[in-house]
Amino acid sequence: MGTANPAARWSDETVARARELHAGGLSAWKVANVLGVANRTVRAWLDGSRRPPPARHVARLRTVTQPIQTDHPSVESPVGTGTPDASDIV
């Protein structure tokens, strides 16, 4: 059943399916009817009070040090002021 709690009544797949159906436009009541689950249970899954949705990995950009155009050739920009590009995603 549930990966975090082996005694969970509904499987992770059922919870994921409920979220998919709701994201597709069905109301919580209709999702509950389709899956054969209590309406309150589905609403709790959807609002995250039961079975919080999995965390999303968010890519962060890493900045690159770029030389500053100055009269003195040994001066470089401070760390973190470079222009990030697609190759800088961590």
PyRosetta script that sets phi, psi and omega in degrees:
from pyrosetta import init, pose_from_sequence

init()
pose = pose_from_sequence("MGTANPAARWSDETVARARELHAGGLSAWKVANVLGVANRTVRAWLDGSRRPPPARHVARLRTVTQPIQTDHPSVESPVGTGTPDASDIV")
pose.set_psi(1, -122.0)
pose.set_omega(1, -178.5)
pose.set_phi(2, -69.9)
pose.set_psi(2, 142.0)
pose.set_omega(2, -177.7)
pose.set_phi(3, -73.6)
pose.set_psi(3, -36.2)
pose.set_omega(3, -178.9)
pose.set_phi(4, -79.5)
pose.set_psi(4, -28.4)
pose.set_omega(4, -178.2)
pose.set_phi(5, -134.5)
pose.set_psi(5, 105.3)
pose.set_omega(5, -177.5)
pose.set_phi(6, -63.5)
pose.set_psi(6, -17.4)
pose.set_omega(6, 179.5)
pose.set_phi(7, -90.5)
pose.set_psi(7, 5.9)
pose.set_omega(7, -178.9)
pose.set_phi(8, -61.7)
pose.set_psi(8, 141.4)
pose.set_omega(8, -177.2)
pose.set_phi(9, -74.8)
pose.set_psi(9, -37.3)
pose.set_omega(9, -176.0)
pose.set_phi(10, -111.1)
pose.set_psi(10, 141.1)
pose.set_omega(10, -177.8)
pose.set_phi(11, -73.4)
pose.set_psi(11, 160.3)
pose.set_omega(11, 176.1)
pose.set_phi(12, -60.9)
pose.set_psi(12, -33.2)
pose.set_omega(12, 179.1)
pose.set_phi(13, -65.6)
pose.set_psi(13, -38.2)
pose.set_omega(13, 178.4)
pose.set_phi(14, -65.6)
pose.set_psi(14, -42.4)
pose.set_omega(14, 178.6)
pose.set_phi(15, -63.9)
pose.set_psi(15, -44.1)
pose.set_omega(15, 178.9)
pose.set_phi(16, -62.7)
pose.set_psi(16, -40.4)
pose.set_omega(16, 178.5)
pose.set_phi(17, -63.7)
pose.set_psi(17, -40.0)
pose.set_omega(17, 177.3)
pose.set_phi(18, -60.9)
pose.set_psi(18, -42.5)
pose.set_omega(18, 179.0)
pose.set_phi(19, -66.7)
pose.set_psi(19, -37.6)
pose.set_omega(19, 177.9)
pose.set_phi(20, -64.8)
pose.set_psi(20, -45.7)
pose.set_omega(20, -179.8)
pose.set_phi(21, -62.2)
pose.set_psi(21, -41.6)
pose.set_omega(21, 179.5)
pose.set_phi(22, -66.7)
pose.set_psi(22, -41.6)
pose.set_omega(22, 177.5)
pose.set_phi(23, -63.8)
pose.set_psi(23, -27.8)
pose.set_omega(23, 178.4)
pose.set_phi(24, -79.5)
pose.set_psi(24, -2.2)
pose.set_omega(24, 174.4)
pose.set_phi(25, 114.6)
pose.set_psi(25, -5.8)
pose.set_omega(25, 178.8)
pose.set_phi(26, -77.6)
pose.set_psi(26, 146.1)
pose.set_omega(26, 175.7)
pose.set_phi(27, -73.7)
pose.set_psi(27, 163.5)
pose.set_omega(27, 178.3)
pose.set_phi(28, -60.1)
pose.set_psi(28, -37.4)
pose.set_omega(28, 179.5)
pose.set_phi(29, -63.0)
pose.set_psi(29, -45.0)
pose.set_omega(29, 179.6)
pose.set_phi(30, -67.4)
pose.set_psi(30, -38.9)
pose.set_omega(30, 177.0)
pose.set_phi(31, -60.2)
pose.set_psi(31, -44.5)
pose.set_omega(31, 179.6)
pose.set_phi(32, -60.0)
pose.set_psi(32, -42.2)
pose.set_omega(32, 178.8)
pose.set_phi(33, -66.3)
pose.set_psi(33, -41.3)
pose.set_omega(33, -179.8)
pose.set_phi(34, -63.5)
pose.set_psi(34, -42.7)
pose.set_omega(34, -175.0)
pose.set_phi(35, -88.8)
pose.set_psi(35, -12.7)
pose.set_omega(35, -177.7)
pose.set_phi(36, 73.2)
pose.set_psi(36, 34.7)
pose.set_omega(36, -178.2)
pose.set_phi(37, -118.1)
pose.set_psi(37, 151.7)
pose.set_omega(37, 178.4)
pose.set_phi(38, -61.5)
pose.set_psi(38, 141.7)
pose.set_omega(38, -179.2)
pose.set_phi(39, -56.3)
pose.set_psi(39, -45.0)
pose.set_omega(39, -178.9)
pose.set_phi(40, -62.7)
pose.set_psi(40, -36.0)
pose.set_omega(40, 178.1)
pose.set_phi(41, -64.5)
pose.set_psi(41, -45.5)
pose.set_omega(41, 179.0)
pose.set_phi(42, -62.5)
pose.set_psi(42, -44.5)
pose.set_omega(42, 179.3)
pose.set_phi(43, -61.0)
pose.set_psi(43, -38.0)
pose.set_omega(43, 178.4)
pose.set_phi(44, -67.0)
pose.set_psi(44, -37.4)
pose.set_omega(44, 175.6)
pose.set_phi(45, -64.1)
pose.set_psi(45, -42.4)
pose.set_omega(45, -175.3)
pose.set_phi(46, -70.9)
pose.set_psi(46, -35.9)
pose.set_omega(46, -179.6)
pose.set_phi(47, -87.3)
pose.set_psi(47, -4.4)
pose.set_omega(47, 174.8)
pose.set_phi(48, 86.7)
pose.set_psi(48, 1.5)
pose.set_omega(48, 179.2)
pose.set_phi(49, -72.2)
pose.set_psi(49, -24.9)
pose.set_omega(49, 169.5)
pose.set_phi(50, -124.1)
pose.set_psi(50, 138.6)
pose.set_omega(50, 179.2)
pose.set_phi(51, 53.0)
pose.set_psi(51, 69.1)
pose.set_omega(51, 179.4)
pose.set_phi(52, -54.5)
pose.set_psi(52, 145.5)
pose.set_omega(52, 179.1)
pose.set_phi(53, -62.4)
pose.set_psi(53, 151.1)
pose.set_omega(53, 179.6)
pose.set_phi(54, -60.8)
pose.set_psi(54, 145.7)
pose.set_omega(54, 178.7)
pose.set_phi(55, -65.7)
pose.set_psi(55, 144.5)
pose.set_omega(55, 177.6)
pose.set_phi(56, -97.6)
pose.set_psi(56, 139.9)
pose.set_omega(56, 175.6)
pose.set_phi(57, -83.5)
pose.set_psi(57, 125.1)
pose.set_omega(57, -179.7)
pose.set_phi(58, -109.6)
pose.set_psi(58, 123.3)
pose.set_omega(58, 178.8)
pose.set_phi(59, -72.8)
pose.set_psi(59, 137.4)
pose.set_omega(59, 177.0)
pose.set_phi(60, -112.7)
pose.set_psi(60, 144.3)
pose.set_omega(60, 177.7)
pose.set_phi(61, -87.2)
pose.set_psi(61, 137.7)
pose.set_omega(61, 176.5)
pose.set_phi(62, -102.4)
pose.set_psi(62, 129.6)
pose.set_omega(62, -180.0)
pose.set_phi(63, -85.2)
pose.set_psi(63, 152.2)
pose.set_omega(63, -177.6)
pose.set_phi(64, -116.1)
pose.set_psi(64, 137.8)
pose.set_omega(64, 179.0)
pose.set_phi(65, -73.7)
pose.set_psi(65, 124.9)
pose.set_omega(65, 178.4)
pose.set_phi(66, -114.3)
pose.set_psi(66, 142.7)
pose.set_omega(66, 177.0)
pose.set_phi(67, -65.0)
pose.set_psi(67, 142.9)
pose.set_omega(67, 175.7)
pose.set_phi(68, -88.8)
pose.set_psi(68, 138.9)
pose.set_omega(68, 176.9)
pose.set_phi(69, -78.6)
pose.set_psi(69, 102.4)
pose.set_omega(69, 179.1)
pose.set_phi(70, -132.0)
pose.set_psi(70, 176.0)
pose.set_omega(70, 176.8)
pose.set_phi(71, -74.6)
pose.set_psi(71, -22.9)
pose.set_omega(71, -177.9)
pose.set_phi(72, -101.1)
pose.set_psi(72, 121.5)
pose.set_omega(72, -173.9)
pose.set_phi(73, -69.8)
pose.set_psi(73, -17.0)
pose.set_omega(73, -175.7)
pose.set_phi(74, -91.0)
pose.set_psi(74, -2.8)
pose.set_omega(74, -178.2)
pose.set_phi(75, -87.3)
pose.set_psi(75, 128.3)
pose.set_omega(75, 176.6)
pose.set_phi(76, -120.8)
pose.set_psi(76, 160.5)
pose.set_omega(76, -179.1)
pose.set_phi(77, -69.6)
pose.set_psi(77, 153.6)
pose.set_omega(77, 175.0)
pose.set_phi(78, -66.0)
pose.set_psi(78, 160.1)
pose.set_omega(78, -178.9)
pose.set_phi(79, -62.6)
pose.set_psi(79, 137.9)
pose.set_omega(79, 173.5)
pose.set_phi(80, 91.3)
pose.set_psi(80, 5.3)
pose.set_omega(80, -179.5)
pose.set_phi(81, -107.4)
pose.set_psi(81, 3.6)
pose.set_omega(81, 179.0)
pose.set_phi(82, -71.7)
pose.set_psi(82, 168.3)
pose.set_omega(82, 179.7)
pose.set_phi(83, -89.2)
pose.set_psi(83, 119.8)
pose.set_omega(83, 179.2)
pose.set_phi(84, -74.4)
pose.set_psi(84, 150.5)
pose.set_omega(84, 173.1)
pose.set_phi(85, -136.8)
pose.set_psi(85, -178.1)
pose.set_omega(85, -173.9)
pose.set_phi(86, -60.8)
pose.set_psi(86, -28.1)
pose.set_omega(86, -179.3)
pose.set_phi(87, -75.7)
pose.set_psi(87, -6.9)
pose.set_omega(87, -177.7)
pose.set_phi(88, -94.5)
pose.set_psi(88, 3.9)
pose.set_omega(88, -179.0)
pose.set_phi(89, -70.0)
pose.set_psi(89, 128.8)
pose.set_omega(89, -177.5)
pose.set_phi(90, -88.6)
pose.dump_pdb("model.pdb")
